[in-house]
């Protein structure tokens, strides 16, 4: 650039060259006469001849008012939107000083990296370090950037997203593609929308993502934020299931007396009829008596669901209790041709706190279900595992017909059963009492292979991992 007034070089250049802040000298019409090295470094400089070319339109609009009054007010300071290097835009403070003798203006700018750039860095760090999956989409619907959670959320590389259409995101949710299409239409209409949808990674792994999208009209970009709500959804399902059990319990308690009164009357008349009954009639009365007993048994199981758990808390060995209950079901296993395999652990160390009578009922239900699920020649495998610190783990596996995925999901629902004569209340009772003891239960099953129940209880005392010294004791038929 050629300077129009050599006085700039003689009187001002030396001072401006030693300024850390960006500085420029220009005439009242905005023609640039001189800029220092800091100005060249911070602002987009090449090819520009007028100071107005550096400013965004909002600053240019007020520029003529400023220059028009600067002759009266020799110094002025105000904020300007200015184009920075590296395709950035920032708001910086500019101080103007007018020299009437040469009719030139000196502009001194605050260094932009001390203000706007730091804010930009903060936003970029927040974007990168967010615990949500973040996506930036431009006004044409192309994905401009994503943060580093693309792998943990979708197990996909960054290249799958960046530069692609928003359809790349819709395709990840094939079951809800139409719903997501309508969702983005709502974003365009209202500027914001939110939805929760399922992401099926594979047949055995389903995640729930809450998707929020905001449209910024100033930058004309969309910001998508995804949060993983899988755990929250599982908790909501468990809560709904718990509520259903509670409802069943309340219904059972309310109708118990109404059912028991006629049942008592029927049972009394059956006993009276037996006194004078013939041999043939006695057969029918015996069947009636057995059915009444079965009705009472079902009613008792329903009532158990309505009773509060943990009546009496004691500390006892789960391993010892398991061994005792195996002896109880052993005669039935022997008659049904079932082998029971017990993997022995250090039984005295498997201490838990709770109601031992309730846990006995849990064990009897699990053992009885496993035996009844098998045909002669089947094997019921039972173990107590102490390898997880602070946990006592019980495993019960059978080699029966197994269950499909639908049956596994329904197995703890009241009245759901795969047995022709089952009440469907045994496993809801099991789940209720395990949860009352602070435990969890997981079911694994394959059709024609068998089923495994993994029950975890909090240990009464902490345990260090125990080396596997198991041996097998087989009770054969």
MARMI-652590 format. One record per residue (C-alpha): x, y, z; residue in one letter. Coordinates in Angstrom, 3 decimals, decimal comma. Layout:
residues N
PAVEX         u         v         w  drenvex
PAVEX         X         Y         Z        a
...
//
This chain:
residues 477
PAVEX         u         v         w  drenvex
PAVEX     0,000     0,000     0,000        x
PAVEX     1,226     3,516    -0,808        x
PAVEX     0,643     6,041     1,928        x
PAVEX    -1,063     9,271     0,796        x
PAVEX     0,451    11,379     3,562        x
PAVEX     4,151    10,985     4,386        x
PAVEX     3,522    12,704     7,736        x
PAVEX     2,113     9,379     8,962        x
PAVEX     5,483     7,760     8,569        x
PAVEX     7,377    10,587    10,245        x
PAVEX     5,221    11,285    13,280        x
PAVEX     3,177     8,147    14,068        x
PAVEX     4,707     4,993    12,605        x
PAVEX     7,371     4,562    15,259        x
PAVEX     4,845     4,621    18,081        x
PAVEX     2,394     2,273    16,368        x
PAVEX     5,049    -0,284    15,441        x
PAVEX     5,853    -0,741    19,138        x
PAVEX     2,199    -1,232    20,091        x
PAVEX     1,128    -4,763    21,068        x
PAVEX    -2,437    -3,913    20,136        x
PAVEX    -3,566    -3,800    16,489        x
PAVEX    -3,425    -0,236    15,131        x
PAVEX    -4,404     1,490    11,908        x
PAVEX    -4,271     5,025    10,460        x
PAVEX    -6,903     6,143     7,949        x
PAVEX    -8,501     9,235     6,460        x
PAVEX   -12,017    10,440     7,260        x
PAVEX   -13,415     8,618     4,215        x
PAVEX   -11,947     5,352     5,627        x
PAVEX    -8,997     5,057     3,219        x
PAVEX    -6,213     3,127     4,951        x
PAVEX    -2,864     4,882     5,251        x
PAVEX    -0,984     2,540     7,584        x
PAVEX    -1,399    -0,615     9,738        x
PAVEX     1,071    -2,185    12,184        x
PAVEX     2,197    -5,831    12,315        x
PAVEX    -0,283    -6,764    15,046        x
PAVEX    -3,146    -5,543    12,837        x
PAVEX    -1,927    -7,708     9,957        x
PAVEX    -1,716   -10,711    12,322        x
PAVEX    -5,155   -10,438    13,875        x
PAVEX    -7,364    -9,187    11,040        x
PAVEX    -8,033   -10,302     7,472        x
PAVEX    -5,833    -7,686     5,792        x
PAVEX    -4,768    -8,647     2,254        x
PAVEX    -6,444    -6,716    -0,582        x
PAVEX    -8,347    -4,259     1,589        x
PAVEX    -7,940    -0,500     1,016        x
PAVEX   -10,636     0,914     3,321        x
PAVEX   -11,212     0,443     7,050        x
PAVEX   -14,915    -0,233     6,360        x
PAVEX   -14,007    -3,454     4,578        x
PAVEX   -12,952    -5,038     7,890        x
PAVEX   -16,275    -4,511     9,615        x
PAVEX   -19,494    -6,500     9,606        x
PAVEX   -22,579    -4,672     8,240        x
PAVEX   -23,917    -3,719    11,693        x
PAVEX   -20,730    -1,747    12,371        x
PAVEX   -20,668    -0,158     8,901        x
PAVEX   -24,162     1,218     9,458        x
PAVEX   -23,022     3,351    12,376        x
PAVEX   -19,655     4,224    10,885        x
PAVEX   -20,722     7,423     9,143        x
PAVEX   -22,345     8,745    12,313        x
PAVEX   -19,072     8,161    14,164        x
PAVEX   -16,817     9,785    11,558        x
PAVEX   -19,241    12,669    11,207        x
PAVEX   -18,939    13,569    14,884        x
PAVEX   -15,279    12,731    15,452        x
PAVEX   -14,136    16,242    14,559        x
PAVEX   -16,107    17,517    17,522        x
PAVEX   -15,133    14,701    19,899        x
PAVEX   -11,445    14,032    19,430        x
PAVEX   -11,511    10,576    21,120        x
PAVEX   -14,176     7,911    20,896        x
PAVEX   -14,378     4,246    22,019        x
PAVEX   -16,981     1,726    20,929        x
PAVEX   -17,422    -2,007    20,178        x
PAVEX   -17,228    -3,245    16,599        x
PAVEX   -17,906    -6,543    14,811        x
PAVEX   -14,772    -7,274    12,845        x
PAVEX   -13,497   -10,075    10,617        x
PAVEX   -10,613   -11,957    12,196        x
PAVEX    -8,118   -14,370    10,706        x
PAVEX    -8,965   -18,089    10,342        x
PAVEX   -12,528   -17,308     9,193        x
PAVEX   -13,583   -15,966    12,574        x
PAVEX   -15,768   -13,032    13,546        x
PAVEX   -15,433   -11,223    16,852        x
PAVEX   -16,560    -8,202    18,820        x
PAVEX   -13,615    -6,034    19,901        x
PAVEX   -13,256    -2,631    21,483        x
PAVEX   -11,912     0,128    19,181        x
PAVEX   -10,564     3,508    20,327        x
PAVEX   -10,434     6,294    17,741        x
PAVEX    -8,345     9,468    17,999        x
PAVEX    -8,619    12,273    15,449        x
PAVEX    -5,743    14,588    14,458        x
PAVEX    -7,187    17,753    12,935        x
PAVEX    -3,900    19,105    11,544        x
PAVEX    -3,541    16,179     9,125        x
PAVEX    -7,229    15,162     9,154        x
PAVEX    -6,357    11,553     9,928        x
PAVEX    -7,707     9,034    12,445        x
PAVEX    -5,767     6,519    14,508        x
PAVEX    -7,667     3,352    15,519        x
PAVEX    -6,354     1,171    18,362        x
PAVEX    -8,056    -2,208    18,833        x
PAVEX    -8,059    -4,534    21,853        x
PAVEX    -6,406    -7,848    21,046        x
PAVEX    -9,353   -10,136    20,131        x
PAVEX    -7,795   -13,279    21,606        x
PAVEX    -8,203   -11,758    25,057        x
PAVEX   -11,994   -11,797    24,786        x
PAVEX   -13,940   -13,344    21,927        x
PAVEX   -11,431   -16,029    21,075        x
PAVEX   -11,416   -17,337    24,633        x
PAVEX   -15,200   -17,514    24,572        x
PAVEX   -15,004   -19,462    21,326        x
PAVEX   -12,510   -21,863    22,843        x
PAVEX   -14,808   -22,362    25,819        x
PAVEX   -17,713   -23,262    23,546        x
PAVEX   -15,555   -25,626    21,510        x
PAVEX   -14,335   -27,356    24,658        x
PAVEX   -17,906   -27,685    25,916        x
PAVEX   -18,884   -29,197    22,555        x
PAVEX   -16,002   -31,672    22,575        x
PAVEX   -16,210   -32,655    26,253        x
PAVEX   -19,989   -32,915    26,568        x
PAVEX   -21,391   -36,186    27,929        x
PAVEX   -24,048   -35,910    25,211        x
PAVEX   -23,543   -36,775    21,556        x
PAVEX   -23,536   -33,403    19,761        x
PAVEX   -24,150   -32,771    16,061        x
PAVEX   -23,981   -29,453    14,163        x
PAVEX   -25,966   -29,266    10,935        x
PAVEX   -25,766   -26,339     8,508        x
PAVEX   -28,704   -24,560     6,870        x
PAVEX   -28,621   -26,945     3,880        x
PAVEX   -29,111   -30,007     6,106        x
PAVEX   -25,502   -31,206     5,897        x
PAVEX   -23,684   -32,403     9,007        x
PAVEX   -20,911   -29,907     9,709        x
PAVEX   -19,354   -31,465    12,822        x
PAVEX   -19,875   -34,044    15,597        x
PAVEX   -18,133   -34,503    18,929        x
PAVEX   -16,152   -37,579    19,910        x
PAVEX   -19,061   -39,639    21,307        x
PAVEX   -20,044   -40,988    17,882        x
PAVEX   -18,220   -44,218    18,718        x
PAVEX   -19,793   -44,894    22,108        x
PAVEX   -23,300   -43,993    20,922        x
PAVEX   -23,291   -45,701    17,506        x
PAVEX   -19,918   -47,427    17,103        x
PAVEX   -19,451   -45,513    13,848        x
PAVEX   -16,504   -43,407    12,612        x
PAVEX   -16,681   -39,632    12,344        x
PAVEX   -16,600   -39,875     8,552        x
PAVEX   -20,028   -41,538     8,617        x
PAVEX   -21,527   -38,238     9,784        x
PAVEX   -19,430   -35,267     8,659        x
PAVEX   -20,364   -33,978     5,225        x
PAVEX   -23,416   -36,244     4,968        x
PAVEX   -27,087   -35,310     4,888        x
PAVEX   -29,190   -35,428     8,040        x
PAVEX   -30,688   -38,578     6,506        x
PAVEX   -27,566   -40,371     7,787        x
PAVEX   -28,958   -39,905    11,299        x
PAVEX   -32,511   -40,913    10,338        x
PAVEX   -31,180   -44,167     8,839        x
PAVEX   -29,774   -45,165    12,224        x
PAVEX   -33,350   -45,509    13,509        x
PAVEX   -35,138   -47,530    10,783        x
PAVEX   -38,081   -48,387    13,066        x
PAVEX   -38,772   -44,686    13,701        x
PAVEX   -37,687   -43,163    10,373        x
PAVEX   -41,099   -41,636     9,668        x
PAVEX   -41,324   -40,332    13,231        x
PAVEX   -37,900   -38,685    12,914        x
PAVEX   -38,806   -37,142     9,571        x
PAVEX   -41,830   -35,494    11,193        x
PAVEX   -39,594   -34,556    14,101        x
PAVEX   -37,232   -32,519    11,924        x
PAVEX   -40,218   -30,871    10,251        x
PAVEX   -41,289   -29,708    13,717        x
PAVEX   -37,798   -28,276    14,251        x
PAVEX   -38,139   -26,197    11,074        x
PAVEX   -41,615   -25,091    12,124        x
PAVEX   -41,069   -24,313    15,804        x
PAVEX   -37,279   -23,970    16,104        x
PAVEX   -37,060   -26,737    18,712        x
PAVEX   -38,208   -30,332    19,169        x
PAVEX   -37,473   -33,301    21,438        x
PAVEX   -38,083   -37,025    21,109        x
PAVEX   -37,022   -40,327    22,719        x
PAVEX   -36,393   -43,232    20,367        x
PAVEX   -34,909   -46,738    20,323        x
PAVEX   -31,534   -47,569    18,781        x
PAVEX   -31,109   -51,282    18,075        x
PAVEX   -27,371   -52,019    18,031        x
PAVEX   -28,049   -55,756    17,692        x
PAVEX   -30,762   -58,231    18,657        x
PAVEX   -29,612   -58,368    22,292        x
PAVEX   -28,689   -54,714    22,820        x
PAVEX   -31,226   -51,901    22,611        x
PAVEX   -30,524   -48,322    23,719        x
PAVEX   -32,923   -45,432    24,261        x
PAVEX   -31,742   -41,978    23,135        x
PAVEX   -33,380   -38,672    23,962        x
PAVEX   -32,842   -36,363    20,966        x
PAVEX   -33,174   -32,578    21,292        x
PAVEX   -32,703   -30,245    18,312        x
PAVEX   -32,418   -26,447    18,401        x
PAVEX   -32,359   -24,128    15,386        x
PAVEX   -30,268   -20,962    15,723        x
PAVEX   -31,735   -18,376    13,366        x
PAVEX   -28,725   -16,058    13,700        x
PAVEX   -26,157   -18,595    12,478        x
PAVEX   -28,790   -20,605    10,568        x
PAVEX   -27,485   -23,867    12,011        x
PAVEX   -29,086   -26,796    13,843        x
PAVEX   -27,632   -28,241    17,044        x
PAVEX   -28,626   -31,832    17,880        x
PAVEX   -28,009   -33,207    21,365        x
PAVEX   -28,478   -36,901    22,196        x
PAVEX   -28,602   -38,273    25,748        x
PAVEX   -28,501   -41,963    26,616        x
PAVEX   -31,618   -42,726    28,680        x
PAVEX   -31,329   -46,530    28,594        x
PAVEX   -30,822   -46,870    32,347        x
PAVEX   -33,651   -44,452    33,142        x
PAVEX   -36,029   -46,339    30,831        x
PAVEX   -35,074   -49,646    32,493        x
PAVEX   -35,773   -48,103    35,898        x
PAVEX   -39,152   -46,861    34,692        x
PAVEX   -40,010   -50,368    33,470        x
PAVEX   -38,965   -51,865    36,796        x
PAVEX   -41,071   -49,276    38,587        x
PAVEX   -44,073   -50,054    36,375        x
PAVEX   -43,555   -53,754    37,059        x
PAVEX   -43,321   -53,072    40,794        x
PAVEX   -46,550   -51,088    40,587        x
PAVEX   -48,276   -53,982    38,822        x
PAVEX   -47,174   -56,333    41,608        x
PAVEX   -48,462   -53,866    44,172        x
PAVEX   -51,804   -53,686    42,370        x
PAVEX   -52,034   -57,478    42,290        x
PAVEX   -51,282   -57,549    46,018        x
PAVEX   -53,979   -55,008    46,807        x
PAVEX   -56,525   -56,938    44,739        x
PAVEX   -55,519   -60,192    46,398        x
PAVEX   -55,899   -58,743    49,889        x
PAVEX   -59,300   -57,226    49,089        x
PAVEX   -60,836   -60,427    47,694        x
PAVEX   -59,136   -62,927    50,042        x
PAVEX   -61,908   -62,997    52,635        x
PAVEX   -64,637   -63,092    49,978        x
PAVEX   -63,083   -66,173    48,372        x
PAVEX   -62,098   -67,992    51,558        x
PAVEX   -65,574   -67,884    53,102        x
PAVEX   -67,321   -69,897    50,333        x
PAVEX   -64,264   -72,164    50,048        x
PAVEX   -64,527   -73,003    53,773        x
PAVEX   -68,233   -73,776    53,339        x
PAVEX   -67,568   -76,037    50,349        x
PAVEX   -64,805   -77,880    52,149        x
PAVEX   -67,078   -78,497    55,158        x
PAVEX   -69,886   -79,944    53,039        x
PAVEX   -67,394   -82,163    51,180        x
PAVEX   -66,250   -83,617    54,492        x
PAVEX   -69,889   -84,274    55,505        x
PAVEX   -70,662   -85,948    52,174        x
PAVEX   -67,680   -88,261    52,546        x
PAVEX   -69,297   -89,848    55,630        x
PAVEX   -72,147   -91,380    53,634        x
PAVEX   -70,587   -91,462    50,173        x
PAVEX   -70,305   -94,596    48,055        x
PAVEX   -67,010   -95,706    46,569        x
PAVEX   -67,739   -94,076    43,203        x
PAVEX   -68,969   -90,857    44,830        x
PAVEX   -65,859   -90,791    47,022        x
PAVEX   -63,697   -90,496    43,897        x
PAVEX   -65,519   -87,344    42,814        x
PAVEX   -65,434   -85,856    46,294        x
PAVEX   -61,687   -86,465    46,489        x
PAVEX   -61,193   -84,587    43,212        x
PAVEX   -63,315   -81,697    44,548        x
PAVEX   -61,262   -81,667    47,755        x
PAVEX   -57,981   -81,564    45,807        x
PAVEX   -59,205   -78,708    43,641        x
PAVEX   -60,253   -76,734    46,704        x
PAVEX   -56,763   -77,268    48,170        x
PAVEX   -55,262   -76,054    44,895        x
PAVEX   -57,445   -72,941    44,967        x
PAVEX   -56,251   -72,229    48,515        x
PAVEX   -52,640   -72,657    47,417        x
PAVEX   -53,075   -70,143    44,558        x
PAVEX   -54,782   -67,703    46,896        x
PAVEX   -51,923   -68,002    49,412        x
PAVEX   -49,390   -67,250    46,673        x
PAVEX   -51,364   -64,144    45,695        x
PAVEX   -51,509   -62,989    49,303        x
PAVEX   -47,746   -63,328    49,645        x
PAVEX   -47,398   -60,580    46,994        x
PAVEX   -49,392   -58,182    49,168        x
PAVEX   -47,348   -58,717    52,326        x
PAVEX   -44,349   -56,490    53,145        x
PAVEX   -41,005   -58,218    52,812        x
PAVEX   -38,196   -58,705    55,332        x
PAVEX   -40,303   -59,443    58,412        x
PAVEX   -37,309   -60,597    60,441        x
PAVEX   -33,766   -59,700    59,434        x
PAVEX   -30,974   -62,078    60,346        x
PAVEX   -27,525   -62,829    58,988        x
PAVEX   -27,276   -66,276    57,461        x
PAVEX   -25,232   -68,248    54,943        x
PAVEX   -26,843   -68,458    51,518        x
PAVEX   -24,594   -71,421    50,685        x
PAVEX   -25,776   -73,411    53,698        x
PAVEX   -29,410   -72,536    52,920        x
PAVEX   -28,932   -73,695    49,306        x
PAVEX   -27,522   -77,022    50,516        x
PAVEX   -30,511   -77,507    52,838        x
PAVEX   -33,049   -76,742    50,113        x
PAVEX   -31,338   -79,137    47,695        x
PAVEX   -31,992   -81,917    50,174        x
PAVEX   -35,663   -80,890    50,296        x
PAVEX   -36,172   -81,127    46,515        x
PAVEX   -33,888   -84,144    46,066        x
PAVEX   -36,709   -86,727    46,455        x
PAVEX   -38,762   -85,014    43,724        x
PAVEX   -35,709   -84,851    41,444        x
PAVEX   -35,090   -88,552    42,077        x
PAVEX   -38,665   -89,489    41,147        x
PAVEX   -38,551   -87,328    37,996        x
PAVEX   -35,207   -88,785    36,888        x
PAVEX   -33,334   -85,481    37,299        x
PAVEX   -29,701   -85,150    38,383        x
PAVEX   -28,744   -82,251    40,682        x
PAVEX   -25,188   -80,968    40,376        x
PAVEX   -23,997   -78,661    43,141        x
PAVEX   -20,747   -76,726    42,832        x
PAVEX   -19,439   -76,309    46,359        x
PAVEX   -17,984   -73,025    47,556        x
PAVEX   -16,779   -71,896    50,980        x
PAVEX   -20,366   -71,943    52,180        x
PAVEX   -19,810   -70,280    55,558        x
PAVEX   -18,526   -67,106    53,860        x
PAVEX   -21,647   -66,553    51,725        x
PAVEX   -23,377   -64,429    54,347        x
PAVEX   -26,334   -62,206    53,496        x
PAVEX   -28,838   -60,243    55,595        x
PAVEX   -32,577   -60,816    55,308        x
PAVEX   -35,498   -63,125    56,015        x
PAVEX   -34,221   -66,696    55,649        x
PAVEX   -37,767   -68,089    55,412        x
PAVEX   -38,509   -65,889    52,398        x
PAVEX   -35,227   -66,884    50,732        x
PAVEX   -36,093   -70,552    51,337        x
PAVEX   -39,309   -70,005    49,382        x
PAVEX   -37,341   -68,266    46,622        x
PAVEX   -34,930   -71,212    46,367        x
PAVEX   -37,741   -73,778    46,379        x
PAVEX   -39,505   -71,901    43,557        x
PAVEX   -36,350   -71,727    41,428        x
PAVEX   -35,361   -75,359    42,072        x
PAVEX   -38,908   -76,650    41,524        x
PAVEX   -39,301   -74,661    38,274        x
PAVEX   -35,985   -76,023    36,981        x
PAVEX   -36,910   -79,624    37,755        x
PAVEX   -40,377   -79,327    36,219        x
PAVEX   -38,923   -77,758    33,038        x
PAVEX   -36,941   -80,944    32,286        x
PAVEX   -37,654   -84,477    31,174        x
PAVEX   -35,979   -87,551    32,735        x
PAVEX   -32,236   -87,402    32,247        x
PAVEX   -32,046   -83,615    32,710        x
PAVEX   -29,547   -81,864    34,977        x
PAVEX   -30,130   -79,059    37,485        x
PAVEX   -26,867   -77,193    38,182        x
PAVEX   -26,630   -74,949    41,256        x
PAVEX   -23,736   -72,799    42,449        x
PAVEX   -22,942   -70,027    44,916        x
PAVEX   -20,234   -67,659    43,674        x
PAVEX   -18,179   -65,307    45,858        x
PAVEX   -15,821   -63,953    43,180        x
PAVEX   -17,453   -60,512    43,001        x
PAVEX   -16,454   -58,247    45,943        x
PAVEX   -19,431   -57,287    48,103        x
PAVEX   -21,780   -59,662    46,253        x
PAVEX   -23,030   -63,208    46,746        x
PAVEX   -24,171   -64,759    43,479        x
PAVEX   -26,511   -67,725    43,107        x
PAVEX   -26,875   -69,554    39,814        x
PAVEX   -29,595   -72,089    38,962        x
PAVEX   -29,409   -73,733    35,512        x
PAVEX   -31,561   -76,412    33,920        x
PAVEX   -31,308   -78,340    30,658        x
PAVEX   -34,997   -78,050    29,863        x
PAVEX   -36,903   -76,823    26,830        x
PAVEX   -35,843   -73,205    27,395        x
PAVEX   -37,712   -70,028    26,434        x
PAVEX   -37,754   -67,654    23,487        x
PAVEX   -37,005   -63,913    23,846        x
PAVEX   -40,683   -63,008    24,259        x
PAVEX   -41,149   -65,513    27,073        x
PAVEX   -38,001   -64,300    28,839        x
PAVEX   -39,359   -60,726    28,824        x
PAVEX   -42,701   -61,873    30,271        x
PAVEX   -41,408   -64,410    32,771        x
PAVEX   -41,825   -62,164    35,847        x
PAVEX   -45,258   -60,826    34,874        x
PAVEX   -48,065   -61,977    37,179        x
PAVEX   -50,123   -64,920    35,785        x
PAVEX   -47,714   -65,541    32,898        x
PAVEX   -46,769   -69,221    32,797        x
PAVEX   -45,570   -71,857    30,339        x
PAVEX   -47,023   -74,683    32,449        x
PAVEX   -50,461   -76,090    31,748        x
PAVEX   -51,276   -76,190    35,472        x
PAVEX   -49,178   -73,202    36,629        x
PAVEX   -50,561   -70,161    38,445        x
PAVEX   -48,007   -67,689    37,045        x
PAVEX   -47,355   -66,279    40,536        x
PAVEX   -44,213   -68,167    41,564        x
PAVEX   -41,657   -66,051    39,693        x
PAVEX   -43,307   -62,694    40,543        x
PAVEX   -42,969   -63,826    44,171        x
PAVEX   -39,295   -64,658    43,528        x
PAVEX   -38,615   -61,249    41,972        x
PAVEX   -40,404   -59,349    44,733        x
PAVEX   -38,459   -61,019    47,521        x
PAVEX   -35,102   -60,748    45,763        x
PAVEX   -35,664   -57,005    45,262        x
PAVEX   -36,853   -56,680    48,883        x
PAVEX   -33,432   -58,035    49,872        x
PAVEX   -31,630   -55,485    47,689        x
PAVEX   -30,784   -58,108    45,088        x
PAVEX   -31,187   -58,521    41,340        x
PAVEX   -32,113   -61,422    39,087        x
PAVEX   -31,191   -62,016    35,436        x
PAVEX   -32,658   -64,709    33,192        x
PAVEX   -30,744   -66,293    30,318        x
PAVEX   -32,472   -68,887    28,151        x
PAVEX   -32,240   -70,629    24,803        x
PAVEX   -34,905   -72,795    23,236        x
PAVEX   -34,069   -76,529    23,503        x
PAVEX   -30,896   -75,685    25,486        x
PAVEX   -32,129   -74,588    28,910        x
PAVEX   -32,565   -71,678    31,289        x
PAVEX   -30,307   -70,017    33,862        x
PAVEX   -31,337   -67,709    36,704        x
PAVEX   -28,514   -65,540    38,072        x
PAVEX   -29,424   -64,009    41,438        x
PAVEX   -27,176   -61,431    43,128        x
PAVEX   -27,460   -60,454    46,811        x
PAVEX   -25,487   -57,819    48,737        x
PAVEX   -22,980   -59,602    50,967        x
PAVEX   -23,289   -59,144    54,728        x
PAVEX   -19,525   -58,530    54,818        x
PAVEX   -17,053   -57,487    52,125        x
PAVEX   -15,328   -60,245    50,209        x
PAVEX   -12,047   -60,286    48,385        x
PAVEX   -12,099   -62,342    45,169        x
PAVEX   -11,850   -66,039    45,992        x
PAVEX    -9,824   -68,471    43,942        x
PAVEX   -11,911   -71,155    42,237        x
PAVEX   -11,603   -74,230    44,424        x
PAVEX   -14,937   -75,686    43,391        x
PAVEX   -15,627   -79,352    43,244        x
PAVEX   -18,729   -81,128    42,077        x
PAVEX   -21,023   -83,197    44,248        x
PAVEX   -23,495   -85,129    42,110        x
PAVEX   -26,756   -86,474    43,478        x
PAVEX   -27,661   -89,020    40,816        x
PAVEX   -30,969   -90,621    40,280        x
//
